[in-house]
Amino acid sequence: MTIKDANKKHYFSIVEPTEVSSVFENCAKEALTIYLWCQGQKEDQLEEFELYEYVSDQNTISMKVKGGFLSKLGKSKLTDKEVYLKINYNKFQYFSYSTLKYDSETKNYSLKVNNDVYRSQQRSNYRLNAGPFVAVQFKINDKVYDGHDISAGGTSFTVTEEEVKDLPEGTIFDDCMLRLNRDKFSIPQAKIAKTWPDKDRDGELTGNFKVGVAFIDVPKHTEEELFKSINGEARAEEIRKNLKSKKAAGQ
């Protein structure tokens, strides 16, 4: 039996081609903003374009640069690069990846939407796992732990039998610090929600302990920034998985 990713059930879904056309056609009618960035860039470094046309039989988005006169003088640095794209429509975020093309005559840009388009939803339910491209660290009382995962509500990590004695369940710690890749977040209070013995893949005890931490009363601004960071890394992770599976299939 295949175990389904619970995050996808609540957070990610692949959009059907007919809906993709409908979404982008409506976005073009409303001249909505489409955001582009390359892997490794933070979301505050993304570039903004105005979507003005979507040709469904060619799966092509046409855009023009947003901003003042100076922003339109030269070509975007993303031209001819593979980029991530996202657009907000009807309380959902739609995202995919493509290659940005530039038309020297019209001075406008285009993207072929030939890859899967994802829709994100229920942000509070998403838990992002640490991995080769996702580094999570949590600092309590000047001690830094490498996290296994992260959500807007908490994180988890592994400690030794000696260390777990300093982290009893129910204890609340002040002035903690969270890091997700290059982004850092101040967590005013965090509660040790649960501790339990760690086991290896064969179900044998390792002698270490897992610790689950819940964030308490995170300021609204910090929560929003944390969500943006998790959301951005989650989208990039989903796209990387998709590319890997396609390469493995020889596509």
Residue frames relative to the residue before (quaternion, step in Angstrom):
aa qw qx qy qz dx dy dz
M 1.0000 0.0000 0.0000 0.0000 0.00 0.00 0.00
T 0.3722 -0.7289 0.5346 0.2107 3.57 -0.90 0.92
I 0.3073 -0.7452 0.5632 0.1821 3.57 -0.84 0.99
K 0.3041 -0.7747 0.5305 0.1608 3.55 -0.63 1.10
D 0.5006 -0.6332 0.5052 0.3053 3.54 -1.15 0.67
A 0.3962 -0.7473 0.4816 0.2296 3.58 -0.50 1.20
N 0.5906 0.5817 -0.3743 0.4157 3.57 1.12 -0.61
K 0.6556 0.5217 -0.3270 0.4372 3.58 0.97 -0.83
K 0.6015 0.5766 -0.3544 0.4244 3.54 1.06 -0.74
H 0.7882 0.3323 -0.1577 0.4934 3.55 0.92 -0.90
Y 0.8041 0.3566 -0.1343 0.4564 3.55 1.02 -0.74
F 0.8090 0.1935 -0.0877 0.5481 3.57 0.80 -0.98
S 0.0977 0.7556 -0.6474 0.0176 3.53 -1.14 0.63
I 0.4174 -0.6829 0.5354 0.2697 3.56 -1.07 0.76
V 0.3734 -0.7516 0.5099 0.1887 3.56 -0.83 1.05
E 0.4739 -0.6709 0.4948 0.2836 3.57 -0.94 0.91
P 0.6371 -0.5718 0.3587 0.3722 3.64 -1.04 0.74
T 0.6503 0.5154 -0.3344 0.4469 3.60 0.95 -0.79
E 0.6611 0.4852 -0.3086 0.4821 3.57 1.04 -0.73
V 0.5789 0.5800 -0.3736 0.4346 3.58 1.08 -0.70
S 0.6669 0.5019 -0.2987 0.4628 3.57 0.87 -0.97
S 0.6606 0.5157 -0.3052 0.4522 3.56 0.90 -0.92
V 0.6625 0.5165 -0.3060 0.4479 3.58 0.91 -0.95
F 0.7340 0.4338 -0.2540 0.4567 3.58 0.73 -1.04
E 0.5960 0.5431 -0.3664 0.4642 3.59 1.11 -0.56
N 0.6759 0.4762 -0.2889 0.4826 3.59 0.96 -0.84
C 0.6184 0.5377 -0.3396 0.4617 3.57 1.06 -0.73
A 0.6426 0.5173 -0.3138 0.4701 3.57 1.05 -0.80
K 0.6408 0.5295 -0.3242 0.4515 3.59 0.97 -0.85
E 0.7341 0.3989 -0.2182 0.5043 3.57 1.06 -0.78
A 0.3508 -0.7654 0.4693 0.2662 3.58 1.35 0.02
L 0.1597 0.8254 -0.5212 0.1465 3.56 0.91 0.98
T 0.5361 -0.6222 0.4748 0.3163 3.53 -1.30 0.40
I 0.1304 -0.7573 0.6354 0.0757 3.55 -1.03 0.88
Y 0.2494 -0.7937 0.5469 0.0938 3.57 -0.86 1.03
L 0.0833 -0.8077 0.5836 0.0002 3.57 -0.90 0.99
W 0.1533 0.7692 -0.6150 0.0812 3.56 -1.15 0.68
C 0.4440 -0.6773 0.5221 0.2674 3.56 -1.28 0.41
Q 0.6358 -0.5061 0.4040 0.4200 3.55 -1.24 0.37
G 0.7475 0.3607 -0.2899 0.4766 3.55 -0.94 0.94
Q 0.6240 0.5116 -0.3375 0.4848 3.55 1.25 -0.37
K 0.4239 -0.6588 0.5519 0.2858 3.55 -1.18 0.61
E 0.6255 -0.5798 0.3620 0.3764 3.56 -1.16 0.55
D 0.6270 0.5203 -0.3693 0.4469 3.62 1.13 -0.37
Q 0.6377 0.4973 -0.3290 0.4877 3.60 1.32 0.05
L 0.4423 0.7224 -0.4451 0.2905 3.58 1.26 0.00
E 0.3891 -0.7025 0.5498 0.2296 3.55 -1.29 0.43
E 0.2942 -0.7763 0.5405 0.1363 3.55 -1.05 0.83
F 0.0385 -0.7809 0.6233 -0.0123 3.54 -1.01 0.94
E 0.3618 -0.7029 0.5630 0.2410 3.55 -1.24 0.48
L 0.3190 -0.7519 0.5510 0.1712 3.55 -0.71 1.12
Y 0.0337 -0.8416 0.5390 0.0014 3.61 -0.59 1.06
E 0.8102 0.0773 -0.0588 0.5780 3.61 1.20 -0.21
Y 0.0397 -0.7616 0.6452 0.0455 3.54 -1.18 0.67
V 0.1574 -0.7796 0.6031 0.0615 3.58 -0.69 1.13
S 0.3277 -0.8139 0.4481 0.1715 3.56 -0.15 1.33
D 0.6890 0.4818 -0.3150 0.4404 3.63 0.90 -0.78
Q 0.7104 0.3744 -0.2530 0.5396 3.58 1.30 -0.20
N 0.3394 -0.7641 0.4771 0.2707 3.59 1.36 -0.09
T 0.4801 0.6989 -0.3968 0.3517 3.57 1.06 0.75
I 0.2298 -0.7397 0.6225 0.1120 3.52 -0.98 1.00
S 0.1347 -0.7654 0.6236 0.0847 3.59 -0.94 0.89
M 0.0329 -0.8222 0.5648 -0.0626 3.56 -0.88 1.02
K 0.1489 -0.7401 0.6381 0.1515 3.50 -1.36 0.25
V 0.5987 -0.5952 0.4046 0.3515 3.55 -1.14 0.70
K 0.3137 -0.7143 0.5906 0.2063 3.53 -1.08 0.78
G 0.5731 0.5969 -0.4306 0.3604 3.55 -1.18 0.45
G 0.7022 -0.4820 0.3435 0.3958 3.51 -1.37 -0.08
F 0.7867 -0.3464 0.2474 0.4471 3.52 -1.39 -0.07
L 0.6729 0.5229 -0.3099 0.4216 3.60 0.86 -0.93
S 0.6430 0.5414 -0.3252 0.4333 3.58 1.04 -0.76
K 0.7085 0.4638 -0.2552 0.4667 3.59 1.21 -0.43
L 0.4809 0.7019 -0.4213 0.3141 3.59 1.26 -0.06
G 0.8095 0.2008 -0.0996 0.5426 3.59 0.87 -0.90
K 0.6270 -0.5273 0.4083 0.4026 3.53 -1.31 0.16
S 0.5754 -0.5692 0.4617 0.3631 3.53 -1.23 0.52
K 0.5210 -0.6371 0.4740 0.3130 3.58 -1.10 0.70
L 0.6303 0.5468 -0.3247 0.4453 3.57 1.26 -0.28
T 0.4093 0.7435 -0.4501 0.2775 3.59 1.30 -0.17
D 0.8461 0.1063 -0.1456 0.5017 3.55 -0.97 1.06
K 0.5786 0.5512 -0.3901 0.4573 3.59 1.24 0.37
E 0.4975 -0.5990 0.5168 0.3560 3.54 -1.26 0.42
V 0.0511 -0.8251 0.5615 -0.0356 3.54 -0.70 1.11
Y 0.4098 -0.6200 0.5957 0.3045 3.50 -1.37 0.35
L 0.0876 -0.7930 0.6003 0.0553 3.56 -1.08 0.66
K 0.0169 0.7842 -0.6202 -0.0061 3.54 -1.13 0.63
I 0.0286 -0.7713 0.6358 0.0094 3.53 -1.21 0.60
N 0.3162 -0.7486 0.5572 0.1706 3.57 -1.00 0.86
Y 0.1558 0.7854 -0.5799 0.1502 3.56 -0.75 1.10
N 0.8601 -0.0280 -0.0145 0.5092 3.57 -0.87 1.05
K 0.7196 -0.4888 0.2350 0.4337 3.56 0.83 1.10
F 0.6473 0.4468 -0.3356 0.5184 3.57 1.25 0.34
Q 0.3017 -0.6913 0.6127 0.2359 3.53 -1.33 0.30
Y 0.1439 -0.7674 0.6212 0.0671 3.55 -0.91 1.00
F 0.0699 0.8182 -0.5667 0.0671 3.58 -0.85 0.86
S 0.0281 0.7685 -0.6377 0.0441 3.51 -1.28 0.55
Y 0.3326 -0.7056 0.5610 0.2772 3.58 -1.18 -0.54
S 0.0699 0.7849 -0.6091 0.0898 3.55 -1.14 0.67
T 0.4821 -0.6225 0.5103 0.3460 3.58 -1.29 -0.25
L 0.3645 -0.7539 0.5102 0.1963 3.56 -0.77 1.06
K 0.1072 -0.7975 0.5931 0.0259 3.58 -0.83 1.06
Y 0.2358 -0.7783 0.5740 0.0959 3.55 -1.14 0.78
D 0.2306 -0.7535 0.6038 0.1202 3.57 -1.00 0.92
S 0.3416 -0.7877 0.4789 0.1832 3.59 -0.35 1.25
E 0.6336 0.5353 -0.3372 0.4453 3.61 1.17 -0.47
T 0.7682 0.3355 -0.1886 0.5117 3.57 0.81 -0.97
K 0.3342 -0.7525 0.4851 0.2944 3.58 1.29 -0.43
N 0.5755 0.5753 -0.3820 0.4381 3.58 1.19 0.45
Y 0.4230 -0.7212 0.5121 0.1969 3.54 -1.34 0.24
S 0.1057 -0.7923 0.5968 0.0700 3.56 -1.26 0.35
L 0.1435 -0.7548 0.6351 0.0792 3.53 -1.33 0.49
K 0.2956 -0.7123 0.6043 0.1999 3.55 -1.05 0.78
V 0.2217 -0.7777 0.5753 0.1227 3.58 -0.71 1.07
N 0.1602 0.8247 -0.5170 0.1640 3.56 0.42 1.28
N 0.6585 0.4849 -0.3057 0.4876 3.57 1.29 -0.21
D 0.7001 -0.4496 0.3281 0.4473 3.56 -1.27 0.21
V 0.2237 -0.7317 0.6289 0.1377 3.53 -1.14 0.75
Y 0.1925 -0.7952 0.5694 0.0800 3.56 -0.86 1.03
R 0.1977 -0.7415 0.6258 0.1395 3.53 -1.24 0.54
S 0.2143 -0.7873 0.5671 0.1124 3.58 -0.86 0.97
Q 0.0444 0.7955 -0.5993 0.0784 3.53 -1.10 0.79
Q 0.8296 0.2159 -0.1682 0.4868 3.57 -1.35 0.30
R 0.0759 -0.8710 0.4838 0.0393 3.55 0.73 1.14
S 0.6577 0.5498 -0.3355 0.3906 3.61 0.95 -0.79
N 0.6564 0.5333 -0.3109 0.4337 3.60 1.20 -0.43
Y 0.6037 0.6126 -0.3615 0.3600 3.58 1.16 -0.32
R 0.0705 -0.7698 0.6341 0.0166 3.55 -0.93 0.98
L 0.2166 -0.7952 0.5615 0.0740 3.55 -0.66 1.18
N 0.3152 -0.7636 0.5374 0.1697 3.58 -0.75 1.06
A 0.4957 -0.6223 0.5131 0.3222 3.55 -1.16 0.64
G 0.1157 0.7927 -0.5896 0.1029 3.58 -1.16 0.56
P 0.7995 -0.3013 0.2023 0.4786 3.58 -1.26 -0.25
F 0.7722 0.3144 -0.1690 0.5256 3.59 1.06 -0.71
V 0.7226 0.3778 -0.2175 0.5364 3.60 1.29 -0.10
A 0.0334 -0.8025 0.5951 -0.0264 3.58 -0.43 1.26
V 0.0600 -0.7918 0.6077 -0.0077 3.55 -0.84 1.08
Q 0.0422 0.7827 -0.6200 0.0359 3.58 -0.94 0.91
F 0.0934 -0.7870 0.6083 0.0423 3.55 -1.12 0.73
K 0.1959 -0.8040 0.5583 0.0596 3.54 -0.83 1.08
I 0.0237 0.7691 -0.6356 0.0623 3.56 -0.85 1.13
N 0.8497 -0.0463 0.0132 0.5250 3.59 -0.80 1.00
D 0.6965 -0.5033 0.2467 0.4481 3.56 0.93 1.04
K 0.5887 0.5195 -0.3857 0.4845 3.58 1.24 0.31
V 0.2081 -0.8006 0.5548 0.0890 3.60 -0.76 1.05
Y 0.1114 -0.7928 0.5987 0.0246 3.55 -0.86 1.05
D 0.4086 -0.6812 0.5484 0.2613 3.58 -1.10 0.72
G 0.3197 -0.7941 0.4934 0.1540 3.56 -0.61 1.17
H 0.4416 -0.6760 0.5278 0.2636 3.54 -1.27 0.55
D 0.7961 -0.0299 0.0778 0.5994 3.56 1.12 -0.69
I 0.1495 -0.7800 0.6011 0.0887 3.53 -1.35 0.11
S 0.0233 0.7449 -0.6667 -0.0084 3.53 -1.20 0.66
A 0.6766 -0.4670 0.3500 0.4490 3.56 -1.27 0.01
G 0.7349 0.4365 -0.2327 0.4639 3.59 1.23 -0.36
G 0.8350 -0.1061 0.0773 0.5343 3.60 1.16 -0.18
T 0.2482 -0.7402 0.6028 0.1647 3.53 -1.37 -0.17
S 0.1863 -0.7670 0.5949 0.1516 3.59 -1.28 -0.01
F 0.0000 -0.7878 0.6155 -0.0221 3.56 -1.21 0.53
T 0.4393 -0.6853 0.5201 0.2586 3.58 -1.32 0.18
V 0.0588 -0.7896 0.6106 0.0168 3.58 -1.04 0.82
T 0.5740 -0.5710 0.4515 0.3750 3.55 -1.30 0.21
E 0.6859 -0.4676 0.3588 0.4269 3.55 -1.31 0.18
E 0.6423 0.5111 -0.3209 0.4725 3.59 1.07 -0.68
E 0.6826 0.5062 -0.2908 0.4395 3.59 0.92 -0.91
V 0.6341 0.5607 -0.3475 0.4034 3.58 1.00 -0.77
K 0.5603 0.6077 -0.3854 0.4102 3.59 1.18 -0.43
D 0.6861 0.4617 -0.2734 0.4912 3.59 1.20 -0.54
L 0.7182 0.3915 -0.2239 0.5300 3.57 1.33 -0.03
P 0.0514 0.8385 -0.5405 0.0466 3.62 0.67 1.02
E 0.6031 -0.5769 0.4154 0.3618 3.55 -1.12 0.74
G 0.7806 0.3285 -0.2579 0.4650 3.55 -1.04 0.88
T 0.5483 0.6212 -0.3977 0.3941 3.58 1.24 -0.30
I 0.2179 -0.7682 0.5910 0.1148 3.55 -1.02 0.87
F 0.1499 -0.7898 0.5926 0.0502 3.57 -0.85 1.04
D 0.3256 -0.7509 0.5494 0.1680 3.57 -1.05 0.85
D 0.8581 0.2035 -0.1233 0.4550 3.54 -1.39 0.35
C 0.2349 0.7690 -0.5507 0.2242 3.56 0.70 1.12
M 0.2369 -0.7632 0.5850 0.1385 3.55 -1.27 0.34
L 0.1489 -0.7844 0.6005 0.0439 3.54 -0.98 0.97
R 0.0585 -0.7895 0.6097 0.0402 3.57 -1.04 0.76
L 0.0493 -0.7494 0.6602 0.0128 3.54 -1.05 0.95
N 0.7873 -0.1656 0.0310 0.5931 3.56 -0.22 1.33
R 0.8242 -0.1944 0.1286 0.5161 3.64 -0.60 -1.00
D 0.6146 0.5705 -0.3445 0.4220 3.59 1.24 -0.23
K 0.1373 -0.7903 0.5950 0.0515 3.56 -0.97 0.93
F 0.0886 -0.7983 0.5956 0.0099 3.55 -1.08 0.81
S 0.3397 -0.7205 0.5704 0.2001 3.54 -0.95 0.93
I 0.1215 -0.7819 0.6105 0.0347 3.58 -0.76 1.11
P 0.3756 -0.7749 0.4579 0.2209 3.62 -0.22 1.24
Q 0.8015 -0.0313 0.0487 0.5951 3.58 0.97 -0.88
A 0.0192 -0.7816 0.6235 -0.0011 3.54 -1.13 0.75
K 0.2399 -0.7857 0.5603 0.1055 3.54 -0.98 0.90
I 0.4041 -0.6644 0.5650 0.2757 3.57 -1.04 0.80
A 0.2116 -0.8324 0.5039 0.0917 3.55 -0.14 1.30
K 0.8078 -0.0991 0.1140 0.5697 3.57 0.99 -0.82
T 0.0556 -0.7495 0.6559 0.0695 3.55 -1.23 0.58
W 0.0688 0.8016 -0.5895 0.0720 3.57 -1.02 0.78
P 0.6148 -0.5771 0.3850 0.3752 3.62 -1.11 0.64
D 0.3863 -0.7172 0.5360 0.2214 3.55 -1.00 0.87
K 0.1183 -0.7853 0.6050 0.0568 3.55 -1.11 0.76
D 0.4495 -0.6686 0.5134 0.2955 3.56 -1.15 0.55
R 0.7593 -0.3957 0.2592 0.4468 3.60 -1.30 -0.05
D 0.6834 0.4670 -0.2796 0.4865 3.57 1.20 -0.51
G 0.5685 -0.6231 0.3708 0.3888 3.56 1.29 0.09
E 0.5063 0.6455 -0.4215 0.3863 3.57 1.27 0.22
L 0.5250 -0.6353 0.4679 0.3192 3.57 -1.06 0.79
T 0.3240 -0.7659 0.5281 0.1719 3.58 -0.96 0.90
G 0.5155 -0.6220 0.4326 0.4003 3.58 1.21 -0.46
N 0.6465 0.4726 -0.3162 0.5086 3.56 1.32 -0.14
F 0.3159 -0.7422 0.5585 0.1933 3.56 -1.34 0.06
K 0.3631 -0.6906 0.5805 0.2330 3.55 -1.15 0.70
V 0.1436 -0.7789 0.6076 0.0592 3.55 -1.11 0.76
G 0.1467 -0.7797 0.6045 0.0715 3.57 -0.82 1.02
V 0.1353 -0.8112 0.5684 0.0228 3.57 -0.75 1.11
A 0.1644 -0.7675 0.6131 0.0895 3.56 -1.03 0.86
F 0.3671 -0.7193 0.5453 0.2249 3.58 -0.89 0.95
I 0.2186 -0.7910 0.5637 0.0940 3.57 -1.02 0.87
D 0.8710 -0.0619 0.0277 0.4865 3.56 -0.98 0.97
V 0.1007 0.8007 -0.5773 0.1240 3.57 0.76 1.06
P 0.5198 -0.6449 0.4519 0.3311 3.63 -0.85 0.90
K 0.6280 -0.5818 0.3677 0.3632 3.55 -1.05 0.81
H 0.6541 0.5174 -0.3200 0.4495 3.59 0.90 -0.90
T 0.6665 0.4962 -0.3012 0.4678 3.59 0.92 -0.92
E 0.6334 0.5390 -0.3234 0.4514 3.56 1.01 -0.84
E 0.6580 0.5061 -0.3052 0.4666 3.58 0.98 -0.86
E 0.6710 0.4886 -0.2996 0.4705 3.58 0.93 -0.88
L 0.6297 0.5283 -0.3249 0.4678 3.56 1.06 -0.78
F 0.6410 0.5190 -0.3195 0.4665 3.56 0.96 -0.84
K 0.6457 0.5248 -0.3259 0.4489 3.59 0.89 -0.90
S 0.6714 0.5040 -0.2971 0.4549 3.55 0.93 -0.93
I 0.6631 0.4908 -0.2980 0.4803 3.59 0.92 -0.93
N 0.6587 0.5274 -0.3031 0.4428 3.54 0.92 -0.95
G 0.6629 0.5091 -0.3012 0.4589 3.57 0.95 -0.90
E 0.6814 0.4716 -0.2888 0.4795 3.59 0.92 -0.89
A 0.6273 0.5423 -0.3370 0.4458 3.59 1.06 -0.73
R 0.6484 0.5099 -0.3213 0.4652 3.58 0.96 -0.83
A 0.6563 0.5083 -0.3110 0.4627 3.56 0.93 -0.91
E 0.6454 0.5235 -0.3161 0.4577 3.59 1.00 -0.83
E 0.6506 0.5180 -0.3112 0.4600 3.58 0.97 -0.86
I 0.6628 0.4973 -0.3013 0.4718 3.58 0.97 -0.84
R 0.6278 0.5300 -0.3377 0.4594 3.60 1.01 -0.77
K 0.6396 0.5189 -0.3231 0.4662 3.59 0.99 -0.83
N 0.6546 0.5197 -0.3100 0.4531 3.55 0.98 -0.89
L 0.6570 0.5055 -0.3063 0.4680 3.58 0.94 -0.87
K 0.6486 0.5289 -0.3131 0.4490 3.57 0.98 -0.88
S 0.6721 0.4940 -0.3041 0.4601 3.58 0.92 -0.89
K 0.6474 0.5140 -0.3217 0.4617 3.59 1.04 -0.76
K 0.6433 0.5093 -0.3253 0.4701 3.59 1.02 -0.78
A 0.6422 0.5294 -0.3169 0.4549 3.57 1.03 -0.84
A 0.6890 0.4624 -0.2620 0.4929 3.56 1.15 -0.71
G 0.4987 -0.6934 0.3983 0.3345 3.56 1.30 -0.03
Q 0.4063 0.7167 -0.4719 0.3138 3.57 1.21 0.47
